[in-house]
Amino acid sequence: MEELEKTSCADGVKYAAYGHVGDGNMHVTLYLEEENENWRGMIEKARRDMYGTVIRLGGTLTGEHGVGLKRREYIPMFLDEAQIELIRRVKLAFDPANILNPGKIVPWE
């Protein structure tokens, strides 16, 4: 929580942390309290900084909810290409036509 405070507040980005903190699963939503035309860039920077801290502390991108469109592009920060390819192959084993949530588990090239 201390690291999250340093990371998010550095550029005026705020956060809401919730979830299952007792068992190590924490959800974080980043936001700005005031309008700013560069809000996307500010949130993106804070998110990348936050994920860098998560990696340094031994955390992961996702827990029980999986990865949707919001976090999909950050998977390569946490998994190497071999791990991502394994996930793709497992998904295709159960969904060979790739019709169930296409593109929402890992990046598809």
N, C-alpha and C positions, 0 to 999 in steps of 0.2 A: 504494500500500500504506500509506503514511503517513496519507493521508486516511481510508482504511478503518479504520485503527487508531483514529483520533480519533473517527470517527462511531460505530463499534460499541461501543467501550469506555466511552463517556460514561455509559451507563446500566447497565453490567454485562452487556451483550450481547456474546457472543463470536462469532467467525467462523472459518470454514474457507475458505481461498481455494485454488483448484486450477484446472487446465485448461491453456490454451494461452497462458500469460502472455507468452511470447517473441514471439508474433505479435499480441498485444493482446487476446486473448480470455481473460477470466478469469471463472470461476464462483465465486460466493460463497454459502455457506450460513450463515445466522445462527442462533444457538442460545443457550440459557442453561445454565449448568453446574448450577444449583441450582433446585429447584422454586419456582415463584412463581405464585400464582393469576392474576396479571395478565400472564402470559407472552405472550399474543397481542398485547396492546396494546404491550408493550415491543418485541417483534419488529417490529410494524407501524411504530412510530415510527423504529426503527433502519433499517428497510428504506426508508422514505420519505426519511430523512436521507441514506442511502447513495445512493439514486437521484438525489437533488438534487446530490450531489457528482459522480456520474457525468455528469449533464447539464452541470454547470459545467466539467468537464474534457473535454467533447466526446465522451463515450462514448454508448453506446446500451443499450437494455434487453436485447437478445438478439443472438445471433450465429447460428451454424449450427444450433442446436437449435430455434429458433422459440419461440413463446410458448404455454404450456399454461395450465391453470387457475390455477396459482400466481401468475403474473405478469400475467395478462390485464388485471386492473383497473388496472394501472400504465401501460398503453399510452398513455393520454392525456397522461401526463407527458412523453412522448418524441415523440409524433406529433400533428399537428393533425387536426381533423375531416376535412379533405379527404384527407389521407393514409390515414386509417382507412377512409374510404368507398371509396377506390381499392382497398385490400386486400380489402374486402368484395366488390366487383364482380369482381375477379380470381378470388377463391374461388368465387363463384357461376357464373362462366364455366366452370369446370372441374367444379363440383359444384352444378348448378342446384337439386337437391332438398335441398341442405344436409344430407346424411346422413353425410359423412365428417368425423369429429371435430367435430360441431356445437358451436359456441360456444367452441372452444378456440383459435382464431387471433386473433380480435379480438372485443371486446364486441359482442353483437347485441342490439338493442333491440326 
